[in-house]
Each structure stands twice: as structure tokens, then as C-alpha cells.
């Protein structure tokens, strides 16, 4: 069974607004020059975001 692609968004921390949207983790990884693991950790709230101005979230979390 193939894995479902999960969309990723980039969020401006100060305003909470979506600034970029990617159709998949792979697309976000290429565009943002990050690893899958780094993006997943931010999406899953596992990394400290103090001092950052942008972060990643799963699109379905933001679209609710």
C-alpha cells in the first residue's frame, strides 16, 4: 500500500499566517534545503522554535 503524501506549510510565527504551501514533504525538502527529519520534527512539534521567524506544519493541522 503506497504512503499518503502529506502537504506541508511554512508558517510565519509572529503572525501565524501561511507563507508557503508544498504538496509534499519531498517538495518542501527541496525548496527549503532541509532534511525530511528536520521538517517532520517541526511539523510534529518536536523541535524548539524559540528565536525562529518561520516554522513548518502539516497542512491538515492548519486547514482545520
Backbone as JSON, one array per atom type, in Angstrom:
{
  "sequence": "XXXXXXXXXXXXXXXXXXXXXXXXXXXXXXXXXXXXXXXXXXXXXXXXXXXXXXXXXXXXXXXX",
  "N": [[0.83, -1.18, 0.0], [0.72, 2.16, -0.96], [2.34, 5.02, 0.5], [0.63, 7.82, 1.88], [0.76, 11.07, 0.57], [1.7, 13.93, 2.31], [0.8, 17.24, 2.67], [2.72, 20.2, 3.27], [3.08, 23.18, 5.13], [4.55, 26.44, 5.42], [4.85, 28.48, 8.14], [4.53, 31.79, 9.32], [5.76, 32.71, 12.32], [5.27, 34.93, 13.98], [2.91, 36.22, 12.97], [1.27, 34.06, 12.45], [0.4, 33.36, 9.97], [0.11, 31.51, 6.88], [2.81, 31.23, 4.76], [3.97, 29.83, 2.7], [3.17, 26.95, 0.75], [3.46, 23.51, 0.28], [3.04, 20.63, -1.74], [3.99, 18.2, -0.87], [6.15, 16.47, 1.44], [8.64, 15.94, 0.32], [8.8, 17.89, -1.7], [8.85, 20.22, -0.13], [11.24, 19.78, 1.23], [13.18, 19.95, -0.84], [12.8, 22.63, -1.75], [13.21, 24.18, 0.56], [15.67, 23.41, 1.45], [16.16, 21.57, 3.55], [16.26, 18.65, 5.69], [14.21, 15.66, 5.49], [13.71, 14.71, 8.06], [14.14, 16.97, 9.73], [12.07, 18.72, 8.9], [9.82, 17.12, 9.48], [10.11, 16.93, 12.29], [9.62, 19.61, 13.11], [6.99, 19.88, 12.15], [5.72, 18.02, 13.75], [5.94, 19.18, 16.21], [8.3, 18.78, 17.71], [10.69, 20.11, 17.83], [12.47, 22.89, 19.18], [11.23, 26.08, 18.73], [11.95, 28.58, 19.45], [13.16, 31.78, 18.83], [13.0, 31.52, 16.1], [11.66, 32.71, 12.97], [10.03, 31.57, 11.16], [8.27, 28.46, 10.68], [7.5, 24.95, 10.19], [4.47, 23.19, 9.42], [2.09, 20.49, 9.29], [-0.16, 20.53, 6.63], [-2.83, 19.71, 6.97], [-3.26, 20.15, 9.67], [-3.25, 22.93, 9.89], [-5.29, 23.64, 8.16], [-7.62, 22.93, 9.41]],
  "CA": [[0.0, 0.0, 0.0], [1.58, 3.35, -1.02], [2.19, 6.02, 1.57], [-0.11, 9.02, 1.5], [1.55, 12.3, 0.56], [1.19, 14.94, 3.24], [1.18, 18.61, 2.33], [3.45, 20.92, 4.32], [3.02, 24.63, 5.02], [5.51, 27.24, 6.18], [4.09, 29.44, 8.94], [5.2, 32.92, 9.96], [5.48, 32.53, 13.74], [4.74, 36.15, 14.6], [1.52, 36.49, 12.55], [0.52, 32.82, 12.34], [-0.06, 33.2, 8.59], [0.79, 30.59, 5.97], [3.57, 31.99, 3.77], [4.25, 28.93, 1.59], [2.5, 25.66, 0.83], [4.06, 22.49, -0.58], [2.17, 19.47, -1.89], [4.56, 17.01, -0.24], [7.35, 16.63, 2.26], [9.77, 15.97, -0.61], [8.81, 19.2, -2.35], [9.3, 21.17, 0.89], [12.66, 19.5, 1.49], [13.98, 20.51, -1.94], [12.68, 24.08, -1.81], [13.69, 24.81, 1.79], [17.02, 22.91, 1.73], [16.14, 20.92, 4.86], [16.07, 17.2, 5.6], [12.87, 15.16, 5.84], [13.63, 14.59, 9.52], [14.0, 18.31, 10.3], [10.72, 19.22, 8.62], [8.9, 16.3, 10.28], [10.23, 17.32, 13.7], [8.89, 20.87, 13.31], [5.56, 19.61, 11.94], [5.24, 17.24, 14.89], [6.19, 19.99, 17.42], [9.37, 18.16, 18.48], [11.87, 20.99, 17.87], [12.31, 24.2, 19.82], [11.06, 27.11, 17.72], [12.34, 29.87, 20.03], [14.11, 32.53, 18.02], [12.72, 31.37, 14.68], [10.59, 33.57, 12.46], [9.16, 30.69, 10.39], [8.33, 27.06, 11.03], [6.73, 24.05, 9.33], [3.32, 22.46, 9.97], [1.34, 19.69, 8.34], [-1.24, 21.35, 6.1], [-4.14, 19.34, 7.54], [-3.36, 20.78, 11.0], [-3.52, 24.35, 9.68], [-6.54, 23.78, 7.41], [-8.8, 22.57, 10.24]],
  "C": [[0.89, 1.25, 0.0], [1.29, 4.32, 0.12], [1.46, 7.23, 1.03], [0.81, 10.23, 1.58], [0.9, 13.31, 1.49], [1.71, 16.31, 2.82], [1.81, 19.28, 3.55], [3.28, 22.42, 4.07], [4.13, 25.26, 5.85], [4.69, 28.35, 6.83], [5.0, 30.56, 9.45], [4.81, 32.88, 11.43], [4.82, 33.75, 14.35], [3.26, 36.37, 14.25], [0.65, 35.25, 12.52], [0.01, 32.54, 10.94], [0.77, 32.19, 7.81], [1.51, 31.44, 4.92], [3.94, 31.16, 2.56], [3.51, 27.63, 1.83], [3.15, 24.72, -0.17], [3.15, 21.27, -0.59], [2.7, 18.22, -1.19], [5.77, 17.39, 0.6], [8.58, 16.74, 1.37], [9.91, 17.31, -1.31], [9.31, 20.27, -1.38], [10.79, 21.01, 1.15], [13.55, 20.13, 0.41], [13.97, 22.04, -1.94], [13.31, 24.78, -0.61], [15.09, 24.35, 2.2], [17.15, 22.36, 3.15], [16.02, 19.41, 4.64], [14.63, 16.85, 5.93], [12.69, 15.17, 7.35], [13.43, 15.95, 10.18], [12.59, 18.84, 10.11], [9.69, 18.45, 9.44], [8.92, 16.7, 11.75], [9.51, 18.63, 14.0], [7.39, 20.65, 13.16], [4.94, 18.89, 13.13], [5.51, 17.92, 16.24], [7.27, 19.38, 18.31], [10.62, 19.03, 18.59], [11.52, 22.32, 18.51], [12.27, 25.28, 18.73], [11.41, 28.5, 18.25], [13.37, 30.53, 19.12], [13.9, 32.39, 16.52], [11.65, 32.36, 14.24], [9.64, 32.78, 11.57], [9.33, 29.25, 10.85], [7.47, 26.26, 10.07], [5.57, 23.44, 10.11], [2.73, 21.59, 8.88], [0.14, 20.52, 7.9], [-2.58, 21.01, 6.72], [-4.35, 19.93, 8.94], [-3.78, 22.24, 10.87], [-4.9, 24.55, 9.03], [-7.79, 23.47, 8.22], [-9.63, 23.77, 10.59]]
}
